Every structure is written in structure tokens, then in C-alpha cells.
Amino acid sequence: MRKVSVFGATGSIGQNTIDLIDRDPAAYEVVALSGGRNIAQLAEDAKRLRAQVAVTAHEELLDDLRDALAGSGVEATAGAGAIEEAACRPADWVMSAIVGAAGLKPGLRALEQGATLALANKESLVTAGALIMGTAKTHGARILPVDSEHSAVFQGLVGEDFGSVERIIITASGGAFRDWSLEDMARATPEQASSHPNWNMGQRITIDSASMFNKALEVIETKEFFGCSHEMIEVLVHPESLVHALVGFRDGALMAHVGAPDMRHAIGYALHWPERRALPVERLDLAKIGQMHFRAPDPARYPALRLAHEVMEAGGLSGAAFNAAKEVALDGFIEHHIGFLEMAEVVEEVLTRLWGGACHINAEMTLDTVHQTDHIARKTARDVIAERQ
């Protein structure tokens, strides 16, 4: 019986993970589940799976969680410190699906225990890639990618010599506004940006998909996870979301991962690795599909991709600054303080100011310097947004 924990259990990745665990409950001992404000869902899953501990990120909701778990034998805790403590509990396999920079510390703590980390929290590698990969190496832990694109690349490299890889191509649906004019995108509302044409995801990642900031983070994540140069990484807009990534080799061959847009593909691969087991996902009928489409992303529509390459070229703590500025800009859009296209403008201005000397962007990467850079970038982003109002 494998000991497993799921951090970010009430989000879309977490719920899909629990769906797979729930289909073979005798194979797993659930150590910890963490969630946010959806206390009812967190408690229901914790009781059904007989978790040792359930943790809400919000300390003010601890009493609600305790009440929901009363008589179940499941321990209730709350707060960032409690999530870290839960991540220190021995587990064989840990899903890191907390959204944003908040997922960094729990992921590091799980790696320090030698656990296999199924990484869906892309911000961990974006903000502190060297720290994450170094911690895994030091403690003999393994990281398995859960983003569909990186899982696809990982699978495409099985049995291959990475030295023969010439390029890595990750695909993007183009999000809610892929066929909108720039004028219409400038007037887009958070409600319109929150509807994805292919994937069922949370609001923040869905908006990030429309702006291509999600893909920008994934480009940086690709570099950090696979240790390749940023020049090797390409992005293609693929509206059908059936080809998740392609690996190009020096002999001209392309290895593609093709599958239905269902996150249980990547989650299941990480959960069962190195085996392949049956998964409850759609089997594609390529004859019925008939054709698929690909096009290069328009730089004017998706400046986030250019910024990602500039961040990778700058190196150091630039990823932490980029992610923090992006999160604040996204908040500003959701709260109607800035327009959809202004998000990229805010992020670029923050990077310009920090690269200009407002932050020690080339300092040694430690947890403290990552947090310091995150703090400075967030404050700078809030200042930039305030200046625009």
C-alpha cells in the first residue's frame, strides 16, 4: 500500500487525482489532503479516503473544518505552517497542486523526505527551479511532471538520449480569445476570460491560458525541468488540444504525445509511473477527428511568451519576479483595476524596474532570496497598477 498526499486537493488537479485514487482505494493510504475555502469538499474527501490529516490554508476556517470532520478520526489543521508540517509526514508519492508561489515550500518539504513529487505547481520551477531540482538530487527524491505538456515531453523522451534532442515544442490552445481581435481583447472582462474552450480548470489558470501567461510559465518550467536552453523551446497554437507536446530530434524526427484534453492522462502517468495502467479517459477516434490545426502564436497578442524568453535569458531570480508580478497583475484584472492586455504591460514594467537595480536579481538562490524577490516584485506590481488608475 502506497502512502500518498494531495496538496491542493480541492482544485481541479486535486479532484482528478482523488478520482483516480478513489477508483482503487485499497492500493493507497492517504496521509494528507490540503485545500482552501471549500471546506465541505475537503472534509468529504478526507473522511471517504480516511486521511490522517486535512489542512485548510485559511486559519480562520479551522473551526469549520473541525466541525465537518467531527467523529471521523481525521485530524484538522490550518495555515501555511500546518501545510508544511503535513508535507513533512512520510509519504511515498505527493501531488503538488497548490496554485501559485504558495506551493513552493510544501513541495520542498516533501522532497526533503525523499518522496516522489508529482509536480503540477509550475510556479515552483519558475520561481526556484535550481532550488527544487537541487533539493531532489540531495535527498534522492524524484520529480514527475504533471502539466500535460511536460508529461508529454517526459514520455516522449523515454528510452532516448537527451543529447539527440534538437527542440521541444509545447502546444497551447490559445484560450478563450484565440480568435478575438486585439481591440476586443482590450475590452475583455474577467468573466469572458474565465471560460476555456477545451479544458475544465479554475478561474485563474483559465485566464492565464487566455493571456498565454500560463504557457509562458510552462516555457520556463520546460527549461528548468529538462535542463535545456531556452532557444530549444517552441510554442505552437493548437486549438484542438489533442497534441500536448512534441520532441524534435537531430535526425528530423518528431515524437508527439496525442490524447484527449483530460488531466487524468498526466496525473495517472505520474501516479502509476513507471507502469502504464488503464485510465478512465476518452479513446480518440482519429478518423472521426479528421484533421488538426497548428499555427505560430502572434507576438502582438501574446507578449507573455517574449517575456518568458527574456526572463530565462536574464536568469537568477528573474523567474520569481516574473511569477509574482504576473499573479498581482492577474489580481488587478480580476478586480477590474486593469484591462486584459494591460497585464503583460504591468509585468514588463516590473521586470524593467527590477532589472534596473531595484532588486538583487542575481543574488544566490535560496528560499529567503526567492521570497524577498517575490515580495519586492509584488509591491512593485501593485505600485505600477496604482499608477495606472
C-alpha positions, 0 to 999 in steps of 0.5 A: 500500500502506497502512502500518498498526499494531495496538496491542493486537493480541492482544485481541479488537479486535486479532484482528478487525482482523488478520482483516480485514487478513489477508483482503487482505494485499497492500493493507497493510504492517504496521509494528507489532503490540503485545500482552501475555502471549500471546506465541505469538499475537503472534509468529504474527501478526507473522511471517504479516503480516511486521511490522517490529516486535512489542512485548510490554508485559511486559519480562520476556517479551522473551526469549520473544518473541525466541525465537518470532520467531527467523529471521523478520526481525521485530524484538522489543521490550518495555515501555511505552517500546518501545510508544511508540517503535513508535507513533512509526514512520510509519504511515498508519492505527493501531488503538488497542486497548490496554485501559485508561489504558495506551493513552493515550500510544501513541495520542498518539504516533501522532497526533503523526505525523499518522496516522489513529487508529482509536480503540477505547481509550475510556479515552483520551477519558475520561481526556484527551479535550481532550488527544487531540482537541487533539493531532489538530487540531495535527498534522492527524491524524484520529480514527475511532471504533471502539466500535460505538456511536460508529461508529454515531453517526459514520455516522449523522451523515454528510452532516448538520449537527451543529447539527440534532442534538437527542440521541444515544442509545447502546444497551447490552445490559445484560450478563450480569445484565440480568435478575438481581435486585439481591440476586443481583447482590450475590452475583455472582462474577467468573466469572458476570460474565465471560460476555456474552450477545451479544458475544465480548470479554475478561474485563474489558470483559465485566464492565464491560458487566455493571456498565454501567461500560463504557457509562458510559465510552462516555457520556463518550467520546460527549461528548468525541468529538462535542463535545456536552453531556452532557444530549444523551446517552441510554442505552437497554437493548437486549438484542438488540444489533442497534441500536448507536446512534441520532441524534435530530434537531430535526425528530423524526427518528431515524437508527439504525445496525442490524447484527449484534453483530460488531466487524468492522462498526466496525473495517472502517468505520474501516479502509476509511473513507471507502469502504464495502467488503464485510465478512465479517459476518452479513446480518440477516434482519429478518423472521426477527428479528421484533421488538426490545426497548428499555427505560430502564436502572434507576438502582438497578442501574446507578449507573455511568451517574449517575456518568458524568453527574456526572463530565462535569458536574464536568469537568477531570480528573474523567474520569481519576479516574473511569477509574482508580478504576473499573479498581482497583475492577474489580481488587478484584472480580476478586480477590474483595476486593469484591462486584459492586455494591460497585464503583460504591460504591468509585468514588463514594467516590473521586470524593467524596474527590477532589472534596473537595480531595484532588486538583487536579481542575481543574488544566490538562490535560496528560499529567503532570496526567492521570497524577498524577490517575490515580495519586492516584485509584488509591491512593485506590481501593485505600485505600477497598477496604482499608477495606472488608475 
